[in-house]
């Protein structure tokens, strides 16, 4: 209101100044044009003539003063008679004596006045004087007093309208916020945040630009997020939540199992709509890693129980047969029966234990073989079968359930077959799983169409002879990243399918001489120095098969991060702020965490080293260390995992690993045991001596590197150097293997 009044006064002052200035200028021009004024200025006593005339003009035109000056600036007229005949000493009067007409504003004793200066020109065009007319400007108080009634009416009307508008706005806002007061809104917000963070499930919401708008503490803990990611793109923070898919499809997804940063997550994702369009998406995430682990353990126990029950039944039948043969006096046949049964069982057990690395899968296969014998069906495992590592996104539990159901369905189907010999073939190769098809086929539905209908949820038949549980289970696994649609074909009257899984057996691949898929070892770095941690990360990721999944600054952060990313290996520093490495290692061992540790530290005191190895550290690297030393430690750890993940460990395999460790430690600088083994294998396999160029080409090495390994073997006496002389030039150096079978 004050600003409004001030604006009015400022505007009124400007208008008043302009109007009074124009009036003063007109009066000054009128006086300057009067012949009486011109004549009086030419006379020494002209003031006696001008003063009465000019004073009347001043009163009539309501100006404050009119001053007539000659060219010497002497006053001829003035409202105060005492100033007549005196000089005008005004700074703003100079241009007027140079024939200029203008307005000026001057502050005097009576107040601020606007003054008009007009030159007096005689008939000959000469300037003979100046007419000065001044009008005092009104003060702020005077202007306010002149318009106070209008201002009072305007202010009153504005106050009434403002009050009415405020009441209407408050009423509308209260309706929008359900008649809540501000303190109630604050209390609701605090309660909402408390409930939101108390929810055990992780909740993440994004907007239409894929930026995170809401995330609770459970989601941060579950997904391994530190800090506040609100406002950041979700693809940069959590790339595998699949929330952005909901923005594009606009369709909700309920209870879908996904893998986020290595953890089994059950996700429900729904779009957020406003005005009929999708403006965001919200996801609810539940950790099912522990449930999956428990399910895998229970599945393994169930498979073991089924296998023991079937084997017990089969064993009793064999004992009955053996007892009958002995009682009939057919001892030769009894001995032959014992020998044949023992050999078959040993061959089957040896085959499964060697080729199938997962204990649960091996157990279900042995159980189904025994189950088939119990039901008069021969379950045959293809000789090319092998399975050591599971594909990404497929757990042991999933594969056991699907495989068990497929074989059980096949045996159920064979019970309806009238032929005497019944056989069910199962193959687990390094590229695919192949079993009898669980999908029903009819005259109207081809095997491929039945397969697609079953996987997409169109077939819900449950009973054993139509696919059983394998259909929905396989349909879920089909949607994993490692999957593609199974191919179904008919062999005679027996439908079969090929699974989408790609598996591999490293030992079997080495025997066959084919390439193999390297297991990715998830590695966690625990180091308080960010620069050292980044250097270690770069060195680890230079070693094939290792991927850094997280970096922690102290033991507390590492403990939380390990539960989220579930690493295989931890590169652990000892001296750190907060919780040190030794305490962290003891905590993991107390919790029986499935984590291996390589100590990477500057600690060299014997008690620390002894404690580290007592609590299961697989290696110990003292800072600073060379990249070759770290690479050797990581490669030895990978070999150790290959042995440890197998069903059995042969003495030769363990001796080879230990020998490789000792050889690595005793080799000259720059030579590596693995490359040396490759050179020895190449020389031993060649019937003719080889040159350094041929060895380099065969192994993908440089000629200089190959020559260094050959010279080292020559010094050990494991190769013999032979000189081959040609017609011209220097003789060629050829190396013949003489050291027997390579180690």
Secondary structure, DSSP 8 states (H G I E B T S, - for coil): -HHHHHHHHHHHHHHHHHHHHHHHHHHHHHHHT-HHHHHHHTSTTHHHHHHHHHHHHHHHHT-SEEEEEETT-BBS--SSGGGTTSB---GGGGGGGGT--EEEEEE-SS-EEEEEEEEEE-TTS-EEEEEEEEEE---HHHHHHHHHHHHHHHHHHHHHHHHHHHHHHHHHHHHHTTT--HHHHHHHHHHHHHHHHH-SSEEEEEETTSBEEEE-HHHHHHHT--S--TTSBHHHH-TTS--HHHHHH---EEEEEEEETTEEEEEEEEEEEETTEEEEEEEEEEE-HHHHHHHHHHHHHHHHHHHHHHHHHHHHHHHHHHHHHHHTT-HHHHHHHHHHHHHHHHHHHHHHHHHB--HHHHHHHHHHHHHHHHTT-EEEE-TT--B-B--TT--HHHHHHHHHHHHHHHHHHHTT--SS--EEEEEE-SS-EEEE--S---SSS-HHHHHHHHHTT-----SGGGTTTHHHHHHHHHTSTT----EEEEETTEEEEE-S---B-HHHHHHHT-------EEEEEE-S-HHHHHHHHHHHHTSTTEEEEEEESSHHHHHHHHHHH--SEEEE-SS-SSS-HHHHHHHHHHTT---EEEEEES---HHHHHHHHHTTEEEEEESS--HHHHHHHHHHHHHHHHHHTSS---HHHHHHHHHHHHHHHHS-TT--HHHHHHHHHHHHH-SS-B-HHHHHHHHT--HHHHHHHHHHHHHHTSEEEEEE--SSSS-EEEEEE-SSS--
